[in-house]
Amino acid sequence: MSTGGITIRPIRLVGRATQESCPPLFTTRLIRGSLLEPMIDQGDEYIPALRFHWLTPFYDPLIRLAIRESTFKRRLLEQMRLESGHRLLDLGCGTATLTILIRQQCPQAEVIGLDVDLRVLEIARRKVARAGLTLPLHRGLAYDLPYPDSTFDRVVSSLMFHHLTHQDKIRTANEAFRVLRPGGELHVADLGRPHHALMALISLVTRRLEQAVDNVKGLLPVMFQEAGFDAVEETAQYMTPMGTLALYWAKKSRLSSVNGDS
């Protein structure tokens, strides 16, 4: 249904929420103290962290050991250039390591995390509580975001795109463009095109593990451009046991409409 020109998707009530625990954007989405959440169909399949649900509890220590996590996530944070009052969405926030880092380093920004996996969100909420933070973590699909157009100044995604099918990568890039305000930026850290022979050799294995073929082919920047972003750059590369990890930056023109027209 729609109200005032805004389409309202089917919802369900989940958990408990208060005005204090939700950012201003979402305080109108409360019914009797419960947070509204978009319906997620059973047909909306996704690949869990580390591919299997039973490995989810081991995600954080394995990522710390296998990838230069603190290095690339701090570099990602630096390139965001967050300012006071900016609203940021951590898309596919997982266990919220990056979400918490952003909130700690940029306390004047409004930071929101979203993931589809209930198991990782449970871990994330425990980590947020241990850090003593108030940080909204929502459940939703990256390619069907429950937010209005032009909501965020920054959208960031770390190690999420390679979990998506080819079509869902395209849909997610389109959704990131839609929810960004004109002049907003998308920042992504994920598997990328191999930058030398060793990484190319590793990628022969990596590309078969999940949905990383598009990443290894270097198609993420193309997808961002086709979504409507008028400036796209690969800003850094890191060698990892998974292959090349690339950082990307994409900017939505200040003159852009939601559909990418200028």
HELIX and SHEET records of a PDB file:
HELIX    1   1 PRO A   24  ARG A   29  5                                   6    
HELIX    2   2 HIS A   53  PHE A   58  5                                   6    
HELIX    3   3 TYR A   59  ALA A   66  1                                   8    
HELIX    4   4 GLU A   69  MET A   80  1                                  12    
HELIX    5   5 THR A   97  GLN A  105  1                                   9    
HELIX    6   6 LEU A  118  ARG A  130  1                                  13    
HELIX    7   7 PHE A  161  HIS A  163  5                                   3    
HELIX    8   8 HIS A  166  VAL A  179  1                                  14    
HELIX    9   9 ALA A  197  THR A  206  1                                  10    
HELIX   10  10 VAL A  213  VAL A  216  1                                   4    
HELIX   11  11 LEU A  220  ALA A  227  1                                   8    
SHEET    1   A 2 SER A   2  THR A   3  0                                        
SHEET    2   A 2 ILE A   6  THR A   7 -1                                        
SHEET    1   B 3 ILE A  11  VAL A  14  0                                        
SHEET    2   B 3 SER A  34  PRO A  38 -1                                        
SHEET    3   B 3 LEU A  30  ILE A  31 -1                                        
SHEET    1   C 7 LEU A 137  ARG A 139  0                                        
SHEET    2   C 7 GLU A 110  ASP A 115  1                                        
SHEET    3   C 7 ARG A  87  LEU A  91  1                                        
SHEET    4   C 7 PHE A 152  SER A 158  1                                        
SHEET    5   C 7 LEU A 180  LEU A 191  1                                        
SHEET    6   C 7 GLY A 243  LYS A 251 -1                                        
SHEET    7   C 7 ALA A 231  THR A 240 -1                                        
END                                                                             
